[in-house]
Amino acid sequence: MTDSPDRPDDPEDSGIPPELEQVLRGLTGGGELDPQMLEMMRGMGLDKVDPQMLQMVAGQVQAMFAGADESGSVDATVATDIARKTVAAEGDPAVSAAVSAEARQAVDVANLWLDTVTDLDHSGLVGRAWSRAEWVEATIPVWQELVDPIAVGVSDAMGNALTKQLGDLGEGGLPEGLVPPGTNPAEVMGQMGPMLRRMQGSMFSVQLGQAVGALAGEILTGGEVSLPLVPAPDVVLMPEAITAFAQGLEIDEPQARLLLAVRESARTRLFHAVPWVAPQLLSAVRDYARDTTIDTEAIEEGLRSIDPSDPEAMQQALAGRLFAPQQSDSQKAALTRLETLLALIEGWVDVVTAAAVKQHLPQADALGEAVRRRRASGGPAEKTFAALVGLELRPRRLRDAANLFAALEASGGAEARDAAWAHPDVAPSAADLDDPLGYVERQNAVAAGSDSFDAELDALLRGDTGTAGSPGTSTDGPSAP
């Protein structure tokens, strides 16, 4: 048979098994395969691999990359599948009709209690009991939207790091005979670039799935992480986790369920009744993620010591090393917005919940303290997510926010407390959390000025200016000459 240099993708000419060529074409966009890359494959001994094993590997690789695109963005299908497998491994029983009824009843009672302490609307909200898998399915789209900018950034940084590493090796660092003389690393990486981006996107999707699956195993309610993950009108309780939570505290489970139902109902009311809160919260997370700087030096250092054909080894080597230690100015601003909003949301929920349950739950104080300790300590799932996106979703200034809302309530009642959510421009800022009493005084002054203006306008409309003979004042006889 005659060699044909013009047909480098011919299996007989390349010396590479057709199963491997099929995988490579699929991962590199279906185009012609670079002869240098094929020569590298032969140098690595891949032309002698058992064809049956190659077929099996080809099927696994193609399944893994089936939904991945060349941008390196998150594949929601992969992330969902990994998250579901994660929760299934820990046990995730289906929710029974009786448990669902308990959740609906708890949320109904919670809304009755909340109606006595806040006027925020809750029409249409429905109590649900979800399995962990149901929570995964419902929330993955939001997680994908939040972390996509980071996934793409990591993919680009990985490609650049591998290009540099291959370039360094090409200068004499590769074992003799592994690649033909004159191999151009840039050309090889140009051919492998799409494959590497897909691989990194799939790896990140796997990591996201693992993080979301771990969170699903820990959360007590659908929105416990303070993000609007569950679309209204669902107020979601996680019955398996609530049972374990109550047993660990040796507290009556129905009381624990009711307190958590009140907290989740209050949080859902806020997202439902104040339309600007959820978009601003998600925007702050996206803005932080979009400007995340990838620590390319740490990635290069991690890649020097691993087998690039072992994705698990790559994940372990890069764990905790992806993000540059220094935040940009725009990231600092986004983080301040995010932490302030998280603190305001959870501070308001704390104050409203305490007011709603104090006459109904004998163990309310113990439950409230348990919730505070749980939030302060965080969990392994929270740490996993922090490593994944470089961001901790924790309301650090919660106590300051709770004090601010309590001061508003003490000064002007529930109406003054809830008026802080009327518009983003009047909501407390990070500076206001430094001086809660100053914020209360300013809000009282604004309210007093508004009341005075309203009174004067009302008097003017009624024709009563309070001055005899003035325009608009009625008189009974003719005026004096």
WOCOR-V819450 format. One record per pair of residues at least 24 apart in sequence whose C-alpha atoms are under 6 Angstrom apart, sorted by sequence separation. I is the first residue (numbers start at 0). J is the second residue. D is the distance in Angstrom with one decimal. If there is no record, write none. Layout:
i->I j->J d->D
i->I j->J d->D
This chain:
i->8 j->32 d->5.9
i->102 j->126 d->5.8
i->103 j->127 d->5.9
i->102 j->127 d->5.8
i->102 j->128 d->5.6
i->7 j->34 d->5.9
i->294 j->321 d->5.5
i->293 j->321 d->5.6
i->294 j->322 d->5.0
i->99 j->128 d->5.0
i->293 j->322 d->4.7
i->294 j->323 d->4.4
i->16 j->46 d->6.0
i->293 j->323 d->5.5
i->15 j->46 d->4.8
i->292 j->323 d->5.6
i->403 j->435 d->4.8
i->407 j->439 d->5.8
i->399 j->432 d->5.6
i->22 j->57 d->5.8
i->18 j->54 d->6.0
i->154 j->196 d->5.5
i->287 j->330 d->5.0
i->154 j->199 d->5.5
i->287 j->333 d->5.5
i->83 j->132 d->5.6
i->283 j->333 d->5.2
i->346 j->397 d->5.4
i->342 j->394 d->4.4
i->341 j->394 d->5.0
i->283 j->337 d->5.5
i->342 j->396 d->5.4
i->346 j->400 d->5.0
i->342 j->397 d->4.4
i->346 j->401 d->4.1
i->338 j->394 d->5.6
i->343 j->400 d->5.3
i->342 j->400 d->5.8
i->319 j->386 d->5.4
i->73 j->147 d->5.8
i->72 j->147 d->5.5
i->72 j->150 d->5.4
i->72 j->151 d->5.2
i->71 j->151 d->5.0
i->71 j->154 d->5.4
i->131 j->215 d->5.3
i->138 j->228 d->5.4
i->262 j->352 d->5.9
i->339 j->429 d->5.8
i->125 j->232 d->5.8
i->127 j->234 d->5.9
i->128 j->235 d->5.8
i->124 j->232 d->4.3
i->125 j->233 d->5.1
i->126 j->234 d->4.8
i->127 j->235 d->4.8
i->128 j->236 d->5.0
i->129 j->237 d->5.6
i->123 j->232 d->5.9
i->124 j->233 d->5.9
i->125 j->234 d->5.8
i->128 j->237 d->5.9
i->69 j->193 d->5.3
i->71 j->196 d->4.8
i->71 j->197 d->5.4
i->78 j->204 d->4.9
i->82 j->208 d->4.3
i->86 j->212 d->5.5
i->69 j->196 d->5.5
i->73 j->200 d->5.7
i->78 j->205 d->5.5
i->81 j->208 d->4.9
i->82 j->209 d->5.4
i->85 j->212 d->5.3
i->69 j->197 d->5.4
i->72 j->200 d->5.3
i->68 j->197 d->5.8
i->71 j->200 d->4.0
i->78 j->207 d->5.9
i->79 j->208 d->5.9
i->82 j->211 d->5.9
i->67 j->197 d->5.5
i->74 j->204 d->5.7
i->78 j->208 d->4.0
i->82 j->212 d->4.1
i->73 j->204 d->5.1
i->42 j->177 d->4.4
i->42 j->178 d->6.0
i->39 j->178 d->4.8
i->149 j->288 d->5.8
i->160 j->299 d->5.4
i->145 j->285 d->5.5
i->148 j->289 d->5.2
i->121 j->268 d->5.5
i->36 j->187 d->5.8
i->109 j->260 d->6.0
i->105 j->257 d->5.5
i->109 j->261 d->4.7
i->120 j->272 d->5.6
i->106 j->260 d->5.4
i->27 j->193 d->5.3
i->214 j->380 d->5.1
i->27 j->194 d->5.3
i->213 j->380 d->5.2
i->26 j->194 d->4.7
i->210 j->383 d->5.9
i->210 j->384 d->5.7
i->113 j->355 d->5.4
i->112 j->355 d->5.3
